[in-house]
């Protein structure tokens, strides 16, 4: 990555795995659901970055719509009540502190509104005015709707934004929206991260407010 990129009209952040470390809480919650619904737990993590409802449609195709809805209500309950160990990932709190006051950022998560609020409160980070959740869109990631919705709420074009993501589904969503994508290796580690720019985590870059937008700088 060159020393400087941008300016971008706004930065659109994914939440879990991008801004917050919540893997342990996620695993505890989905492991419990797996026991309750007799689902092999290892199957869950093929769908990282997708909404819980979309995951359950794939994992419980033989169950009734009512049973899948009950399972969805249960996982929301489990996840939102378990925030032990949820904390900001490296560089995330700094990035939010720099951009939230400018109004040039948003959070775009596949989780529910209740879950996002619970985890953001647990992490104690600055929260943007615009937080798009699974409750705000009809089609979740990898569809572009979540990022298009966030850009529209900020009054900017998605094509002029920087999307920051750790998951394949989220990066696909960002690309489909027309945004530039910054991929983080926070979840996949040395695995393949398909993005316009790739770094280990947000501590490797600096997001700096500037005239006309936000600059992305290499540390």
ZIJOZI-V276154 format. One record per pair of residues at least 24 apart in sequence whose ideal C-beta (glycine too) atoms are under 6 Angstrom apart, sorted by the first residue. I is the first residue (numbers start at 1). J is the second residue. If there is no record, write none. Layout:
{{I	J} {I	J}}
This chain:
{{1	197} {1	218} {3	218} {4	215} {4	217} {5	216} {6	213} {6	214} {6	215} {6	216} {7	210} {7	212} {7	213} {7	214} {7	215} {8	161} {8	162} {8	213} {8	214} {9	156} {9	160} {9	161} {9	213} {10	104} {10	105} {10	154} {10	156} {10	161} {11	105} {11	162} {11	207} {11	214} {12	106} {12	108} {12	147} {12	150} {12	161} {12	163} {13	107} {13	164} {14	165} {14	170} {15	107} {15	109} {17	166} {17	186} {17	187} {18	164} {18	165} {18	166} {18	184} {19	92} {20	86} {20	119} {20	123} {21	87} {21	89} {22	86} {22	119} {24	85} {25	82} {25	85} {25	86} {28	82} {29	78} {29	79} {29	82} {32	78} {33	75} {37	71} {48	167} {49	141} {49	167} {49	169} {49	170} {50	110} {50	169} {51	110} {51	134} {51	140} {54	140} {76	112} {79	115} {80	114} {80	115} {80	118} {83	118} {83	119} {83	122} {86	119} {86	122} {86	123} {87	123} {88	123} {88	125} {89	186} {89	201} {90	201} {90	203} {91	201} {91	202} {91	203} {92	202} {93	125} {95	202} {95	207} {96	125} {96	126} {97	126} {98	207} {99	207} {100	126} {100	128} {102	209} {104	214} {106	130} {106	150} {106	154} {107	131} {108	132} {108	146} {108	147} {108	150} {109	133} {110	134} {110	140} {110	141} {130	154} {141	169} {141	170} {141	173} {142	169} {142	172} {142	173} {144	173} {144	176} {144	177} {146	173} {147	173} {147	174} {147	177} {148	177} {171	195}}
